[in-house]
């Protein structure tokens, strides 16, 4: 009788390869006992009192035991740590006798290195034809990676709790300021200036005192407060994250007053910590989204913001700067080019941060050449009401035209011009507005080309 093995196509669908056929034949020759003994998981069979009757080599190696010392001499519970044995006796074994089967139960066994081995255990009782329980068959899976993952989740939760505690402290300060403001409002008109001063100081405490000097670049910032009687929710920051790279962000939280101040504090703390840990704009927004979701779960209040985050990297020529951006529902950045153009840098797909458990993030990248400026702004600018009846929005196209008429322009020139524009809106500007401009200085003029 001619053997069928090796006559047809091999496992890959190609026939006639003797080496492949030999390997395939070797696989077919594996006995059930070999498969049981060398499986990538642990197997054992015990009597109904837990005495081990059979155990595979894989599990023996995990536990650092010899078969002769285990079979017929130990019970399954003897392989567990103290806590695991207690859980087995009080929960696992009674439920197994009651249900006849248990799956995926987390236990701890004594590992070969003397430590603890986290495992997932599944057991089933085998019955005779007459229904009498004969023995227990158990499968053991190594769950060490799962435990490490759970510990990482716990660490992140603790980080979020720390951020939440910081936000609560800021919220308490803001509440105290609000109470002082309510009492001050009942006083004479002469006290209103004092109230405005208190809120201005608190508002300033939520923003950087000054922007740091950024090597090889120019920066400018402006914050326009729409109402001196309310705390705003616009924020920005700029700081180094490592050698040669700088992080920045700008955004707008929901609401006004103490809640906005508390949320602003949480947002800035979270973004700074995230970017120092991993200078990736998209990952930072994902971390912020998780923090806002946790706060929303704790308070029951809507907690969200728009935000754009970026990383600046100086080029090897020390003239060009690469900008990596990620946006969560924020208006697009505007780039004033050296040739006089003003182009938006769209980040499609990004949604409000904090609204959904896994909010998508839009990303973009550009290079700033000498004489070019990147402008970030909050929507108070584009949503300012214009026209004789204040029924039209200023809009992004008007902003592009305003910038193009002044391009190329250094960051301070852009911000100064926009600050004047904001003032011209008068009572049509009813939302706070933050402006942040970052630019590469133009090359110095060649010697002897000065004005006559």
BELHUTA-V955525 format. One record per residue. N is the residue number from 1. RES is the residue in one letter. PSI is psi in whole degrees, 0 to 359 (none if undefined). BURIAL is 1 if it has 24 or more other C-alpha atoms within 12 Angstrom, else 0. D_FIRST is the distance of its C-alpha to the first C-alpha in Angstrom with 1 decimal. Layout:
N RES PSI BURIAL D_FIRST
N RES PSI BURIAL D_FIRST
//
This chain:
1 X 129 0 0.0
2 X 132 0 3.8
3 X 141 0 6.5
4 X 342 0 9.3
5 X 127 0 11.9
6 X 351 1 14.1
7 X 326 0 13.0
8 X 189 0 15.8
9 X 150 0 19.4
10 X 185 0 20.5
11 X 330 0 22.9
12 X 1 0 25.8
13 X 6 0 24.4
14 X 132 0 23.9
15 X 163 0 20.6
16 X 356 0 19.7
17 X 112 0 21.7
18 X 321 0 19.9
19 X 316 0 22.5
20 X 317 0 22.3
21 X 322 1 18.5
22 X 318 0 18.9
23 X 320 0 21.8
24 X 321 0 20.0
25 X 321 0 17.1
26 X 323 0 19.9
27 X 319 0 21.5
28 X 336 0 18.5
29 X 354 0 18.5
30 X 129 0 22.1
31 X 160 0 22.7
32 X 325 0 25.2
33 X 321 0 27.6
34 X 317 0 27.6
35 X 320 0 28.2
36 X 314 0 31.0
37 X 328 0 32.6
38 X 18 0 32.7
39 X 154 1 33.5
40 X 8 0 36.5
41 X 168 1 38.5
42 X 141 1 39.6
43 X 141 1 38.1
44 X 154 1 39.6
45 X 136 1 39.8
46 X 157 1 43.1
47 X 172 1 44.6
48 X 337 1 47.2
49 X 4 0 50.0
50 X 353 1 48.3
51 X 131 1 47.1
52 X 124 1 44.0
53 X 333 1 40.9
54 X 141 1 38.4
55 X 141 1 38.8
56 X 165 1 36.6
57 X 324 1 37.3
58 X 311 1 38.5
59 X 322 1 41.4
60 X 320 1 42.3
61 X 320 0 42.7
62 X 322 1 44.9
63 X 351 1 47.1
64 X 40 0 47.1
65 X 157 1 46.2
66 X 145 0 44.1
67 X 320 0 41.7
68 X 333 0 43.5
69 X 354 0 46.8
70 X 307 1 45.5
71 X 123 1 43.1
72 X 356 0 45.2
73 X 334 0 48.4
74 X 159 1 49.1
75 X 163 1 49.3
76 X 319 1 48.2
77 X 335 1 52.0
78 X 339 1 52.5
79 X 351 1 50.4
80 X 158 1 52.8
81 X 175 1 56.1
82 X 312 0 59.3
83 X 319 0 59.6
84 X 321 1 55.9
85 X 319 1 56.2
86 X 316 0 59.3
87 X 322 0 57.6
88 X 317 1 54.6
89 X 325 0 56.9
90 X 335 0 59.2
91 X 305 0 56.9
92 X 303 1 53.2
93 X 314 1 52.6
94 X 319 0 55.0
95 X 323 0 53.4
96 X 316 1 49.9
97 X 327 1 50.9
98 X 317 0 52.6
99 X 338 0 50.0
100 X 349 1 46.8
101 X 139 1 45.6
102 X 145 1 47.2
103 X 139 0 46.0
104 X 39 0 47.2
105 X 128 1 50.1
106 X 124 1 51.7
107 X 170 1 52.3
108 X 130 1 53.1
109 X 162 1 51.3
110 X 112 1 52.5
111 X 165 0 50.8
112 X 330 0 49.9
113 X 8 0 52.8
114 X 353 0 55.3
115 X 203 0 55.8
116 X 138 1 54.6
117 X 114 1 51.2
118 X 126 1 51.4
119 X 161 1 48.3
120 X 124 1 47.3
121 X 132 1 46.0
122 X 131 1 44.1
123 X 149 1 43.7
124 X 138 1 42.4
125 X 130 1 43.0
126 X 131 0 40.1
127 X 155 0 41.3
128 X 172 0 40.2
129 X 338 0 39.4
130 X 2 0 43.1
131 X 4 0 44.3
132 X 135 0 45.3
133 X 130 0 44.8
134 X 309 0 42.4
135 X 172 1 42.0
136 X 126 1 42.6
137 X 131 1 39.9
138 X 138 1 41.4
139 X 136 1 40.4
140 X 124 1 42.8
141 X 136 1 43.2
142 X 120 1 45.4
143 X 27 1 48.3
144 X 318 0 50.4
145 X 322 0 50.4
146 X 319 0 51.6
147 X 319 0 54.4
148 X 321 0 55.5
149 X 318 0 55.5
150 X 322 0 57.7
151 X 323 0 60.0
152 X 319 0 60.4
153 X 320 0 61.3
154 X 319 0 63.8
155 X 317 0 65.4
156 X 324 0 65.7
157 X 321 0 67.3
158 X 321 0 69.7
159 X 318 1 70.6
160 X 322 1 71.2
161 X 322 0 73.4
162 X 317 0 75.4
163 X 321 1 75.9
164 X 322 1 76.8
165 X 320 0 79.4
166 X 319 1 81.0
167 X 322 1 81.2
168 X 323 1 82.8
169 X 319 0 85.4
170 X 322 1 86.1
171 X 321 1 86.3
172 X 319 0 88.9
173 X 318 1 91.0
174 X 322 1 90.8
175 X 320 0 91.8
176 X 319 0 94.8
177 X 320 1 95.8
178 X 318 1 95.5
179 X 319 0 97.7
180 X 321 0 100.3
181 X 319 1 100.1
182 X 319 0 100.7
183 X 321 0 103.8
184 X 326 0 105.0
185 X 335 0 104.8
186 X 348 0 107.4
187 X 183 0 109.9
188 X 162 0 112.2
189 X 336 0 111.0
190 X 336 0 112.0
191 X 348 0 109.0
192 X 326 0 106.4
193 X 323 0 106.4
194 X 319 0 105.6
195 X 315 1 102.6
196 X 322 1 101.4
197 X 318 0 101.7
198 X 314 1 99.6
199 X 325 1 96.8
200 X 320 1 96.9
201 X 316 0 96.5
202 X 319 1 93.5
203 X 317 1 92.0
204 X 330 1 92.4
205 X 342 0 90.7
206 X 358 1 87.5
207 X 158 1 87.5
208 X 141 0 87.5
209 X 316 0 91.1
210 X 162 0 90.5
211 X 138 0 87.6
212 X 159 0 86.6
213 X 126 0 87.1
214 X 115 1 83.9
215 X 131 0 83.8
216 X 9 1 84.0
217 X 166 1 84.4
218 X 147 1 87.0
219 X 156 1 86.9
220 X 148 1 89.1
221 X 152 1 89.0
222 X 137 1 91.1
223 X 118 1 91.1
224 X 118 1 93.2
225 X 121 1 94.1
226 X 324 1 94.7
227 X 128 0 96.6
228 X 353 1 98.5
229 X 1 1 98.2
230 X 144 1 94.4
231 X 133 1 91.6
232 X 174 1 89.1
233 X 11 1 85.4
234 X 147 1 84.9
235 X 161 1 83.6
236 X 165 1 82.6
237 X 159 1 81.9
238 X 126 1 81.2
239 X 156 1 80.1
240 X 146 1 78.1
241 X 332 1 74.6
242 X 187 0 73.8
243 X 118 0 74.9
244 X 354 0 75.4
245 X 140 1 74.3
246 X 144 1 76.5
247 X 148 1 75.7
248 X 157 1 77.8
249 X 159 1 77.7
250 X 139 1 79.9
251 X 188 1 79.7
252 X 118 1 81.4
253 X 162 1 80.7
254 X 149 1 81.4
255 X 182 1 84.8
256 X 171 1 88.1
257 X 203 1 90.1
258 X 321 1 88.9
259 X 318 1 85.4
260 X 320 1 84.9
261 X 317 1 86.3
262 X 317 1 83.9
263 X 323 1 80.9
264 X 317 1 82.1
265 X 314 1 82.2
266 X 316 1 78.7
267 X 312 1 77.4
268 X 319 1 79.0
269 X 315 1 78.0
270 X 314 1 74.3
271 X 318 1 74.1
272 X 313 1 75.8
273 X 317 1 73.5
274 X 317 1 70.3
275 X 328 1 71.3
276 X 326 1 72.2
277 X 318 0 68.8
278 X 102 0 66.9
279 X 60 1 68.9
280 X 113 1 66.7
281 X 318 1 68.8
282 X 317 1 66.0
283 X 324 1 64.9
284 X 318 1 68.6
285 X 325 1 69.0
286 X 319 1 65.9
287 X 317 1 67.4
288 X 320 1 70.7
289 X 318 1 69.0
290 X 320 1 67.4
291 X 317 1 70.9
292 X 325 1 72.7
293 X 319 1 70.1
294 X 318 1 70.6
295 X 321 1 74.4
296 X 320 0 74.1
297 X 322 0 72.1
298 X 320 0 74.7
299 X 336 0 77.8
300 X 358 0 76.7
301 X 151 0 78.7
302 X 127 1 77.3
303 X 103 1 76.7
304 X 168 1 75.7
305 X 164 1 76.9
306 X 149 1 76.4
307 X 142 1 75.7
308 X 131 1 74.9
309 X 141 1 73.6
310 X 161 1 73.4
311 X 132 1 72.8
312 X 132 1 74.9
313 X 121 1 73.5
314 X 138 1 75.9
315 X 168 0 74.4
316 X 333 0 74.3
317 X 357 0 77.2
318 X 21 0 79.2
319 X 313 1 80.4
320 X 149 1 77.6
321 X 126 1 76.4
322 X 134 1 73.0
323 X 122 1 73.3
324 X 123 1 70.2
325 X 148 1 71.1
326 X 138 1 69.6
327 X 140 1 71.4
328 X 88 1 71.2
329 X 16 1 73.2
330 X 151 1 76.0
331 X 148 1 78.0
332 X 146 1 76.7
333 X 156 1 78.2
334 X 131 1 80.5
335 X 123 1 80.5
336 X 110 1 83.7
337 X 160 1 82.7
338 X 339 1 84.8
339 X 8 0 85.0
340 X 359 0 86.8
341 X 159 0 83.9
342 X 110 1 83.1
343 X 139 1 79.5
344 X 150 1 77.8
345 X 87 1 74.6
346 X 146 1 72.6
347 X 74 1 70.1
348 X 152 0 68.5
349 X 343 0 66.5
350 X 136 1 68.4
351 X 168 1 69.6
352 X 137 1 72.4
353 X 127 1 71.5
354 X 350 1 71.3
355 X 316 1 70.9
356 X 152 1 67.1
357 X 325 0 64.8
358 X 74 0 62.9
359 X 131 1 65.4
360 X 156 1 64.2
361 X 134 1 66.0
362 X 140 1 67.0
363 X 157 1 67.0
364 X 164 1 68.7
365 X 143 1 69.6
366 X 168 1 72.4
367 X 128 1 74.3
368 X 120 1 78.1
369 X 169 1 79.8
370 X 135 1 83.4
371 X 5 1 85.9
372 X 149 1 83.3
373 X 136 1 83.5
374 X 129 1 81.1
375 X 126 1 82.9
376 X 145 1 81.6
377 X 159 1 83.6
378 X 167 1 83.4
379 X 358 1 83.8
380 X 330 1 87.5
381 X 305 1 88.2
382 X 342 1 86.3
383 X 13 1 87.3
384 X 139 1 91.0
385 X 129 1 93.0
386 X 180 1 95.1
387 X 165 0 97.4
388 X 324 0 100.8
389 X 8 0 99.5
390 X 41 0 96.7
391 X 9 0 94.1
392 X 146 0 91.8
393 X 145 1 89.3
394 X 310 1 89.7
395 X 164 0 86.0
396 X 326 1 83.5
397 X 322 0 84.7
398 X 322 0 88.3
399 X 318 1 87.1
400 X 315 1 85.2
401 X 319 0 88.3
402 X 317 1 90.5
403 X 319 1 88.3
404 X 327 1 87.9
405 X 345 0 91.6
406 X 356 1 91.9
407 X 146 1 88.8
408 X 151 1 88.5
409 X 144 1 90.0
410 X 159 1 89.7
411 X 315 1 88.5
412 X 325 1 92.1
413 X 317 1 93.4
414 X 312 1 90.7
415 X 320 1 91.3
416 X 317 1 95.1
417 X 318 1 94.9
418 X 326 1 92.6
419 X 321 1 94.9
420 X 322 0 97.8
421 X 317 1 95.7
422 X 318 1 94.9
423 X 326 0 98.6
424 X 341 0 99.4
425 X 338 1 97.3
426 X 228 0 99.9
427 X 1 0 99.1
428 X 349 1 96.2
429 X 100 1 94.2
430 X 16 1 93.3
431 X 145 1 90.3
432 X 152 1 90.0
433 X 130 1 88.7
434 X 138 1 87.1
435 X 135 1 86.8
436 X 122 1 85.0
437 X 134 1 85.0
438 X 129 1 83.2
439 X 159 1 83.8
440 X 124 1 83.6
441 X 148 1 87.1
442 X 158 1 87.9
443 X 148 0 88.2
444 X 145 0 91.7
445 X 140 0 93.9
446 X 149 0 94.4
447 X 138 0 97.6
448 X 9 0 100.6
449 X 19 0 99.4
450 X 169 0 101.5
451 X 146 0 103.8
452 X none 0 107.1
//
